[in-house]
Amino acid sequence: MKFFSDWGKMKHGIPQGPIPEPLLFIIYINNLPLRINFISKPVLFTDDTSDIISSRNLEDFCSVSNLVLSDMIK
């Protein structure tokens, strides 16, 4: 037995696909590297974001990590 949903217009969300989704993500996070670029190294790729943080001191590492995470949340 097969069930099908009725067709309807999408009112919310991001259109899925190889071009719209990554493009909208890049537009959304465009200013992220400007905020955190001085204390860490952001790595952006299509729909994924990573951040590289390094320090020789554990306390400095924790402090910088908290700053970066706080800026990313903002």
C-alpha positions in Angstrom: 0.0 0.0 0.0 1.5 3.4 -1.0 0.6 6.8 0.5 1.3 10.1 -1.2 1.1 13.6 0.2 -0.7 16.4 -1.5 1.4 18.9 -3.4 1.6 22.4 -1.9 3.7 25.5 -1.8 6.6 25.7 0.5 6.2 28.7 2.8 9.3 28.2 5.1 12.8 26.8 4.9 15.6 26.7 2.4 15.2 25.1 -1.0 17.3 21.9 -1.2 19.6 21.2 -4.0 23.2 21.5 -5.2 23.2 25.3 -5.8 20.7 27.1 -3.6 21.5 25.5 -0.2 25.3 26.1 -0.2 24.9 29.6 -1.7 22.4 30.7 1.0 24.6 29.2 3.7 27.6 31.2 2.4 25.6 34.4 2.3 24.4 33.7 5.8 27.9 33.2 7.3 29.6 35.8 5.1 30.7 38.0 8.1 31.7 35.2 10.4 35.4 35.1 9.4 35.7 38.9 9.8 34.7 38.6 13.5 36.9 35.7 14.5 39.7 35.9 11.9 42.1 37.7 14.3 42.0 35.0 17.1 41.4 31.8 15.1 41.3 30.4 11.6 37.8 29.7 10.3 37.5 27.1 7.5 34.3 27.4 5.5 33.1 24.9 2.9 29.6 24.9 1.3 27.4 23.8 4.2 30.1 23.1 6.8 32.1 25.4 9.1 35.1 24.5 11.2 37.4 26.7 13.3 41.0 26.1 14.1 42.2 27.4 17.5 45.7 26.8 18.8 47.6 27.8 21.9 50.5 26.6 24.0 48.7 27.4 27.3 45.5 25.6 28.3 44.0 28.7 30.0 44.6 30.8 26.8 43.1 28.1 24.7 39.9 27.9 26.8 39.6 31.7 26.8 40.0 32.0 23.0 37.7 29.1 22.5 35.0 30.8 24.6 35.5 34.1 22.7 35.2 32.3 19.3 32.1 30.3 20.3 30.5 33.5 21.7 31.1 35.4 18.5 29.8 32.5 16.4 26.6 32.4 18.4 26.2 36.2 17.9 
